[in-house]
């Protein structure tokens, strides 16, 4: 193996590992003696610094790690700041309510109740960890069934699903909503 190829392997290992890793372990992985591995890593450290890259290899005793350079901290910090926690759309809230009251429930049933596709709403609810896959139905296609999570309970201040208000407490405004009420009963 040529030195450039070995450097590429070391860089890939450092990137994939992300934590500090011993130079001895790297030398085992790339099947080189310890002194040669140390020399190549020292060369890589110099190259990373010389070429003004956004990352560096830091050495701590007999360990090395790939890290960002301190001068880029402010930019990384912006990325890591908590994002605005956007609320749920009406469609997503409707989907969540259906799941909360009818769980476990497959997507086709949710779409039957709402009368529209719910892929995006389900995706958002899964991403926000408010719902999760609870298994699959034992029928053709083995559709996924969805249910709420502990995050759902925590978010809405509920101890259990039994704390959900009964559907009968909701004021229904239209005949269509009366049909929805019947679906929940």
Secondary structure, 3 states (H helix, E strand, C coil): CCHHHHHHHHHHHHHHHCCCEEHHHHHHHHCCCHHHHHHHHHHHHHHHHHCCCCEEEEEECCEEEEEECHHHHHHHHHHHCCCCCCCCCHHHHHHHHHHHHHCCEEHHHHHHHHCCCCHHHHHHHHHCCCEEEEEECCCCCCCEEEEECHHHHHHCCCCCHHHCCCHHHCCCCCHHHHHHHHHHC
